[in-house]
């Protein structure tokens, strides 16, 4: 039997939104009535907001950072607010292995949407079976949210190479999420709140998981304008008149065309047109990429004074400064979906999986952001 055939729902076709009254995928004990409330009175028994947590690659650290995050106590969701999407037996065995090494929550205290593993998978040893499982767990989690059983989605890290080995050729979870939700595209925004104050470090990526050589060909005025609109809408959740910064593509932002033509040929004009459409926004850029994040470093330390949002033109341009400053606090937030999705900003960490060494802080932040903004 092939790996693909081991799972019932591995289609790459867009999914329609499922009816909460007809779906047979969602266990009856976690369905909810989402009919209108016309009484203008709060419900006498309000249902707690639920978060679906897709547990990621079963050979990675998704299990331990999730159970670690749920064990932290203050500010963590209660058992009735979480649905763990993964293999029940694998969760229990992982908990038993880790509980004497680090602080982890007992998964049996939470609802588990059980999607059993077809075979045993050892920590750190990923492959096609692990890729098929993490792909299936993500798919089922999205269905729970679209069906109304959950309100927001948190995803643990996956390994793209394992997805590809299982026959699922996606650049990452973001693209699969867009497909499942039936939207043309989604945006990756990373957000972190400074522990020193109220400043929030927000970075949106104009391009995501593509080779560096392909970046210039993907960038254009329409894309940058659309991404700035997305960044503006997110930043206005916190500041009505935000200040936004756009990084240049080339060293020194092209230095008047001597180090690259993109800024001169179209980016400067694109930003000027966007400014005219949004006079309430202070838009700066394109700024030299090697110095435009200096303000972020200062604001992260002091908790105030930094820009409200950054637009990075490619993946590492935005994530290197973000991870240097806010690795344990940053959250990957997918925008453009009909629901909120968050994720830790780290990967599967196969080298330390199953050893109780993984730090849960980024997963704590991902769950907190899903509760706050979802």
C-alpha positions as CSV (number, residue, x, y, z in Angstrom):
1,X,0.0,0.0,0.0
2,X,1.4,3.4,-0.9
3,X,1.8,6.1,1.7
4,X,-0.8,8.3,0.0
5,X,-3.5,5.6,0.3
6,X,-3.0,5.3,4.0
7,X,-4.9,8.5,4.6
8,X,-8.5,9.3,3.6
9,X,-8.2,13.0,2.9
10,X,-5.1,13.9,0.9
11,X,-6.7,15.5,-2.0
12,X,-5.0,18.7,-3.4
13,X,-8.3,20.0,-4.7
14,X,-9.9,23.1,-2.9
15,X,-12.5,22.1,-0.3
16,X,-15.9,23.6,0.0
17,X,-16.9,24.9,3.4
18,X,-18.6,22.0,5.2
19,X,-22.0,22.4,6.9
20,X,-21.9,21.9,10.7
21,X,-25.2,20.0,10.5
22,X,-24.2,17.6,7.8
23,X,-20.4,17.1,8.2
24,X,-19.6,13.5,9.3
25,X,-15.9,14.5,9.7
26,X,-16.3,16.4,12.9
27,X,-17.1,14.4,16.1
28,X,-20.5,15.2,17.5
29,X,-19.0,16.2,20.8
30,X,-17.2,19.2,19.3
31,X,-19.7,20.4,16.8
32,X,-21.4,23.7,17.7
33,X,-24.6,25.5,16.8
34,X,-23.5,28.6,14.8
35,X,-27.0,29.9,14.1
36,X,-27.7,33.6,14.6
37,X,-28.5,35.1,18.0
38,X,-31.2,37.6,17.4
39,X,-32.0,38.4,21.1
40,X,-29.2,41.0,21.6
41,X,-28.5,39.1,24.9
42,X,-25.3,37.2,25.6
43,X,-25.8,33.5,25.6
44,X,-26.3,32.0,29.0
45,X,-23.8,29.2,28.3
46,X,-21.4,30.7,25.8
47,X,-19.1,28.2,24.1
48,X,-15.4,28.9,24.7
49,X,-13.4,29.9,21.7
50,X,-11.7,26.8,20.4
51,X,-8.3,26.5,18.8
52,X,-7.4,23.6,16.6
53,X,-3.7,22.7,16.9
54,X,-2.2,20.6,14.0
55,X,0.7,18.8,15.6
56,X,3.1,19.0,12.6
57,X,5.7,16.4,11.6
58,X,5.5,13.5,14.1
59,X,9.3,13.1,13.9
60,X,9.8,16.7,15.0
61,X,9.3,18.8,18.1
62,X,5.7,19.7,17.5
63,X,4.4,17.4,20.2
64,X,6.8,18.6,22.9
65,X,6.5,22.3,22.2
66,X,2.7,22.0,22.1
67,X,2.4,20.0,25.3
68,X,5.1,22.3,26.8
69,X,3.1,25.4,25.9
70,X,-0.1,24.0,27.4
71,X,1.8,23.2,30.6
72,X,3.0,26.8,31.2
73,X,-0.1,27.8,33.2
74,X,-0.8,31.5,33.2
75,X,-2.6,32.6,30.0
76,X,-2.8,29.2,28.4
77,X,-6.1,27.9,27.1
78,X,-8.2,25.6,29.2
79,X,-8.8,22.0,28.0
80,X,-12.2,22.8,26.5
81,X,-10.6,25.5,24.3
82,X,-8.1,23.3,22.5
83,X,-8.5,20.4,20.0
84,X,-5.3,18.5,19.3
85,X,-5.2,17.1,15.8
86,X,-2.9,14.1,15.5
87,X,-2.5,10.5,16.7
88,X,-3.8,9.8,20.1
89,X,-1.5,6.9,20.9
90,X,1.6,8.8,19.6
91,X,0.6,11.8,21.9
92,X,0.3,9.6,24.9
93,X,3.5,7.8,24.3
94,X,5.3,11.1,23.7
95,X,4.0,12.5,27.0
96,X,5.1,9.4,28.9
97,X,8.6,9.7,27.4
98,X,8.9,13.4,28.1
99,X,7.2,13.9,31.4
100,X,10.3,13.1,33.5
101,X,12.5,15.3,31.3
102,X,10.6,18.6,31.0
103,X,7.2,20.2,31.9
104,X,4.5,18.9,29.5
105,X,0.7,18.8,29.8
106,X,-1.1,15.5,29.8
107,X,-2.7,15.3,26.3
108,X,-5.6,13.1,27.6
109,X,-6.9,16.2,29.4
110,X,-7.6,17.8,26.0
111,X,-9.9,16.8,23.1
112,X,-8.0,14.9,20.5
113,X,-9.1,14.6,16.9
114,X,-7.5,11.2,16.4
115,X,-5.8,10.5,13.1
116,X,-3.7,7.4,13.9
117,X,-0.3,6.9,12.4
118,X,-0.1,3.9,10.1
119,X,3.3,2.9,11.5
120,X,5.7,3.9,14.3
121,X,7.8,7.0,13.7
122,X,10.9,7.7,15.7
123,X,11.8,11.2,16.8
124,X,14.2,12.7,14.4
125,X,13.5,10.2,11.6
126,X,11.1,11.8,9.2
127,X,10.2,10.6,5.8
128,X,7.2,9.9,3.5
129,X,5.0,8.4,6.3
130,X,5.7,11.4,8.6
131,X,5.0,13.8,5.7
132,X,1.7,12.1,4.9
133,X,0.7,12.3,8.5
134,X,1.5,16.0,9.0
135,X,-0.3,16.8,5.7
136,X,-3.4,14.9,6.8
137,X,-3.3,16.5,10.3
138,X,-3.2,20.0,8.7
139,X,-6.0,19.2,6.3
140,X,-8.2,17.9,9.1
141,X,-7.5,20.9,11.3
142,X,-8.5,23.3,8.5
143,X,-11.8,21.3,8.1
144,X,-12.5,21.7,11.8
145,X,-12.2,25.5,11.5
146,X,-14.1,25.8,8.2
147,X,-16.8,23.6,9.7
148,X,-17.2,25.9,12.7
149,X,-16.0,23.5,15.3
150,X,-12.9,25.7,16.0
151,X,-12.3,29.4,15.6
152,X,-8.6,29.6,14.8
153,X,-5.7,27.4,13.8
154,X,-2.3,26.9,15.3
155,X,0.2,24.7,13.4
156,X,3.3,23.0,14.6
157,X,6.3,22.8,12.2
158,X,6.4,20.5,9.2
159,X,9.2,19.3,7.0
160,X,8.6,20.2,3.3
161,X,11.0,17.5,2.2
162,X,8.8,14.9,3.9
163,X,5.6,16.4,2.3
164,X,7.4,16.1,-1.1
165,X,8.4,12.5,-0.3
166,X,4.7,11.7,0.4
167,X,3.7,13.2,-2.9
168,X,2.5,16.6,-1.7
169,X,4.5,19.2,-3.7
170,X,3.8,22.4,-1.8
171,X,6.3,25.1,-0.9
172,X,5.0,25.1,2.6
173,X,1.9,25.1,4.8
174,X,0.8,28.6,3.7
175,X,0.2,27.5,0.2
176,X,-1.8,24.5,1.3
177,X,-3.9,26.6,3.6
178,X,-4.8,29.0,0.8
179,X,-5.9,26.0,-1.3
180,X,-8.0,24.5,1.4
181,X,-9.6,27.9,2.1
182,X,-10.3,28.5,-1.5
183,X,-8.4,31.8,-1.7
184,X,-6.0,32.8,-4.5
185,X,-3.1,33.6,-2.2
186,X,-2.2,34.2,1.5
187,X,0.4,36.3,3.1
188,X,3.1,35.5,5.7
189,X,3.4,38.0,8.5
190,X,5.6,37.5,11.6
191,X,4.6,39.4,14.7
192,X,6.2,39.6,18.2
193,X,5.4,41.8,21.1
194,X,8.4,43.3,23.0
195,X,8.6,42.2,26.6
196,X,9.9,45.6,27.5
197,X,6.8,47.6,26.4
198,X,3.9,47.8,24.0
199,X,5.8,47.9,20.7
200,X,4.9,45.1,18.3
201,X,7.5,43.9,15.7
202,X,5.5,43.2,12.6
203,X,7.2,41.9,9.4
204,X,5.3,40.9,6.2
205,X,7.0,39.0,3.4
206,X,6.4,40.1,-0.1
207,X,7.6,36.7,-1.4
208,X,7.9,33.5,0.6
209,X,9.3,30.1,-0.1
210,X,11.0,30.6,-3.5
211,X,14.6,30.5,-4.5
212,X,16.5,33.7,-4.1
213,X,17.2,33.8,-7.9
214,X,13.5,33.8,-8.5
215,X,12.7,36.8,-6.3
216,X,13.3,39.7,-8.8
217,X,11.0,38.1,-11.3
218,X,8.2,37.7,-8.8
219,X,8.3,41.2,-7.6
220,X,6.2,43.9,-9.3
221,X,4.2,47.0,-8.5
222,X,0.9,45.2,-8.2
223,X,2.3,42.7,-5.7
224,X,4.0,45.3,-3.5
225,X,0.8,47.4,-3.4
226,X,-1.3,44.4,-2.5
227,X,1.1,43.4,0.3
228,X,1.2,46.9,1.7
229,X,-2.6,46.9,1.8
230,X,-2.4,43.6,3.8
231,X,0.3,45.0,6.1
232,X,-1.7,48.2,6.7
233,X,-4.9,46.3,7.6
234,X,-3.0,44.2,10.2
235,X,-1.1,47.2,11.7
236,X,-4.4,49.2,12.0
237,X,-5.6,46.6,14.5
238,X,-3.2,48.3,16.9
239,X,-2.5,51.8,15.5
240,X,-5.0,53.8,13.2
241,X,-2.2,55.8,11.6
242,X,0.7,53.4,11.4
243,X,4.2,54.0,10.2
244,X,5.4,51.4,7.6
245,X,8.9,50.7,6.3
246,X,9.7,49.0,3.0
247,X,13.2,47.4,2.5
248,X,14.9,47.8,-0.8
249,X,15.8,44.8,-2.9
250,X,19.4,45.6,-3.7
251,X,22.4,46.6,-1.6
252,X,22.0,50.3,-0.6
253,X,18.5,50.1,-2.1
254,X,20.2,50.1,-5.6
255,X,22.2,53.3,-5.0
256,X,20.4,55.2,-7.7
257,X,20.6,52.3,-10.1
258,X,24.3,51.5,-9.7
259,X,23.8,48.4,-7.7
260,X,20.5,47.2,-9.2
261,X,17.7,48.8,-11.2
262,X,14.5,47.5,-9.5
263,X,14.2,50.4,-7.1
264,X,14.7,53.1,-9.8
265,X,12.7,51.3,-12.5
266,X,9.4,50.7,-10.6
267,X,9.6,50.4,-6.8
268,X,10.0,54.1,-6.0
269,X,7.1,55.0,-8.3
270,X,5.0,52.2,-6.8
271,X,5.5,53.4,-3.3
272,X,4.8,57.0,-4.2
273,X,1.5,56.0,-5.8
274,X,0.6,54.0,-2.7
275,X,1.4,57.0,-0.5
276,X,-1.1,59.2,-2.5
277,X,-3.8,56.6,-1.9
278,X,-3.1,56.4,1.8
279,X,-2.2,59.9,3.1
280,X,-2.9,58.8,6.7
281,X,0.1,56.4,6.6
282,X,3.7,57.4,7.0
283,X,5.4,55.1,4.4
284,X,9.2,55.0,4.3
285,X,11.3,53.4,1.7
286,X,12.8,51.7,-0.1
287,X,15.4,51.8,2.6
288,X,18.8,50.1,2.4
289,X,18.2,46.6,3.7
290,X,21.4,46.5,5.8
291,X,20.2,49.4,8.0
292,X,16.4,49.6,7.9
293,X,16.0,47.2,10.8
294,X,18.2,49.2,13.2
295,X,15.1,51.0,14.6
296,X,13.6,47.6,15.3
297,X,16.6,46.6,17.4
298,X,16.3,49.7,19.5
299,X,12.5,49.4,19.9
300,X,12.7,45.7,20.8
301,X,15.0,46.6,23.7
302,X,13.0,49.6,24.9
303,X,9.5,48.5,24.0
304,X,8.6,51.6,22.1
305,X,9.4,53.9,19.2
306,X,9.8,51.5,16.3
307,X,7.8,51.3,13.0
308,X,4.5,49.6,13.1
309,X,5.2,47.3,10.2
310,X,8.0,46.3,7.9
311,X,7.6,44.9,4.3
312,X,10.5,42.6,3.4
313,X,10.9,41.7,-0.2
314,X,12.1,38.1,0.3
315,X,12.1,35.4,3.0
316,X,15.5,35.7,4.6
317,X,15.6,39.5,4.3
318,X,12.7,39.7,6.8
319,X,13.4,36.6,8.9
320,X,17.1,37.1,9.7
321,X,16.5,40.3,11.7
322,X,13.3,39.1,13.2
323,X,14.8,35.8,14.5
324,X,17.9,37.6,15.8
325,X,15.8,39.9,17.9
326,X,12.7,37.9,18.7
327,X,13.2,34.2,18.1
328,X,11.3,32.9,21.1
329,X,8.5,35.5,20.8
330,X,7.8,35.7,17.1
331,X,4.7,34.1,15.6
332,X,4.1,33.3,11.9
333,X,0.6,34.6,11.2
334,X,-1.1,33.8,7.9
335,X,-3.3,36.6,6.5
336,X,-5.8,36.5,3.7
337,X,-7.6,33.4,4.9
338,X,-11.2,33.3,6.2
339,X,-9.7,32.4,9.6
340,X,-6.6,33.1,11.7
341,X,-3.7,30.8,11.5
342,X,-0.6,31.1,13.6
343,X,2.6,29.1,14.0
344,X,5.9,29.2,15.8
345,X,8.7,30.8,13.8
346,X,11.0,27.8,14.1
347,X,11.3,24.5,12.3
348,X,11.0,20.8,13.2
349,X,14.4,20.6,15.0
350,X,14.9,16.9,14.2
351,X,18.3,16.9,15.9
352,X,16.8,17.4,19.3
353,X,13.3,15.9,18.8
354,X,12.0,13.7,21.6
355,X,14.7,14.7,24.1
356,X,12.8,17.3,26.1
357,X,15.2,20.1,24.9
358,X,12.9,22.1,22.7
359,X,11.8,25.5,24.1
360,X,8.0,26.1,23.9
361,X,8.1,29.9,24.1
362,X,7.3,30.5,20.4
363,X,4.4,28.0,20.6
364,X,3.2,29.8,23.7
365,X,3.2,33.0,21.7
366,X,1.5,31.4,18.7
367,X,-1.4,30.1,20.9
368,X,-1.7,33.4,22.7
369,X,-1.8,35.3,19.4
370,X,-4.5,33.0,18.1
371,X,-6.5,33.6,21.2
372,X,-6.0,37.4,21.1
373,X,-6.5,38.0,17.4
374,X,-8.6,35.0,16.2
